[in-house]
Amino acid sequence: MYTYKYPRPALTVDAIVHTQKSDQIYILLIQRGIEPYVGKWALPGGFVNMDELLETGCIRELKEETGLVVESMKQFKTFDAVHRDPRHRTISVVYSAQINNLAEVKGGDDASNAKWFPVSNLPEMAFDHEDIIKEFFRNNN
C-alpha cells in the first residue's frame, strides 16, 4: 500500500434520483442512521471503494441504502467545499438518474429509512445536500 507525506481527501458519490408525478417532482432521500447528522435526511451515497469506478460506486450505494436498482447514472457536478463534512475533508461527485415512477424503496445499510419527497417540500437535510438539490433543479429545468 502507498504511504503519503500529505493528507488526502476522502472521495464520495451522491445520487439524485428523481421522478415526476402529476405536476410534482419527487426526489429520493435517505434518513441517516449514523453520525454525523443521525436522523437527518440526505442524498443516497457514500464512500467510493478503491476498486470501483465512480458511477459504479454511486449505483452500489443507491442499492445498498434504498434497494433501488438503476442501470446507469449521469454525472452532474463535483462538490468540494472544504468544510462540507464535519468528519474530514470530503469531495463528492454527484450523479443523477430520472426514473418513471415512485418506486418502492426501503432504508438499508447505514440508512434507517428511504422515502420520496416533493422537491418543493424537503425535510431538514444533512451536509450541503439541500444546496446540491437546489442547484441541480435550477440547472436542469
Secondary structure, DSSP 8 states (H G I E B T S, - for coil): ----SS---EEEEEEEEEEEETTEEEEEEEEE-SSSSTT-EE-SEEE--TTS-HHHHHHHHHHHHH----S--EEEEEE--TTSSSSS-EEEEEEEEE-SS-------TTEEEEEEEETTS---BSTTHHHHHHHHHHH--
